[in-house]
Amino acid sequence: MTELWLDGLLVCALLATAAGALLSRDLFRAVVMFIAFGLLMSLAWVRLRAPDIALAEAIIGAGLSGVLFLDAVSHLRRRPAGGAAEDD
Amino acid sequence: MIERARQALLGAACLLFTVCLLWAVRHLVALPAEQQALSVLLSRWLPDSGVSHPVTAVLLNFRSYDTLLEIGVLVIAGMVGISLARTSALEDPAMRSADPLLHALLRLFLPLLVLLAGWLLWAGSSRPGGAFQAGALLAAAGVLGRLAGLPMAFLRPGTLLRAGLVLGFSVFLLIALLGALDGRAFLAYPPGLAGALILVIEAGLSLSIGMILLALFVSAPVAPEEDADGGPPA
């Protein structure tokens, strides 16, 4: 019974972070939500007894792509949206 | 109005897809274990594969062709990423962090990450782990170092970078071709040597994967105004 509750909680948290990542207006907040989603997703893979995928999800989904997204957000911030004239 | 209708249509499609997925999962779970032909086949031939972890056995023995093509795709992606890079200075002073906490943590984490990657690589033959996870962990260590401003001179386009990029793919291809030249099928390992060869392939793969992912991160295009002016050669 406890397991069912915990799994239900995990599913709710997954849906909430996914919605947060998709619907957030602030890009930085969306990326943080995406990283949280990746970590929760790797927990879900562990619960589904797929530890290989859980490892890959934690390292690549949450770690590396999160860092890449953060990098992209900081580049986007440094260049304001209006001044795209110098873009070649 | 049209936008609203489009969103409703998308939502309905997603819902339908979810219901189909749920139905498929229920159908799969309801099958008795004897009818799940793949797992039966796998457990029957697992002792011949040279490793004791079924996922690694599938990835590097039974379906190693897929893995070979996968690393080929990664190598091409790495090359494209590097050729898109617009900055010539890999040691970007603007990216160097003066945060003492990051440097202290780095001193602690870098050896730990490398050790963990080695363990994941070794563990892949008997439990969850393997080349891809180990390589990604190596890349994560490199990203940490890059964020702290460690010199990344080995990623300068040159012999070392090229060799590192294609190391995994070429080791894999060489072993596959040796099997074919020896009279067995392409990608067939010699009997008795499968476990050792898989470990060799995985070691090459994780080095290459780590380097490709790191190169993709380091060579991410930099905005024009912050492009360093070449910088002095290291």
Boltz contact constraints between the chains, C-beta under 6 A:
constraints:
  - contact:
      token1: [A, 51]
      token2: [B, 128]
      max_distance: 6.0
  - contact:
      token1: [A, 52]
      token2: [B, 55]
      max_distance: 6.0
  - contact:
      token1: [A, 52]
      token2: [B, 128]
      max_distance: 6.0
  - contact:
      token1: [A, 55]
      token2: [B, 133]
      max_distance: 6.0
  - contact:
      token1: [A, 56]
      token2: [B, 133]
      max_distance: 6.0
  - contact:
      token1: [A, 59]
      token2: [B, 133]
      max_distance: 6.0
  - contact:
      token1: [A, 59]
      token2: [B, 136]
      max_distance: 6.0
  - contact:
      token1: [A, 59]
      token2: [B, 137]
      max_distance: 6.0
  - contact:
      token1: [A, 60]
      token2: [B, 136]
      max_distance: 6.0
  - contact:
      token1: [A, 63]
      token2: [B, 140]
      max_distance: 6.0
  - contact:
      token1: [A, 67]
      token2: [B, 143]
      max_distance: 6.0
  - contact:
      token1: [A, 75]
      token2: [B, 223]
      max_distance: 6.0
  - contact:
      token1: [A, 79]
      token2: [B, 223]
      max_distance: 6.0
  - contact:
      token1: [A, 86]
      token2: [B, 224]
      max_distance: 6.0
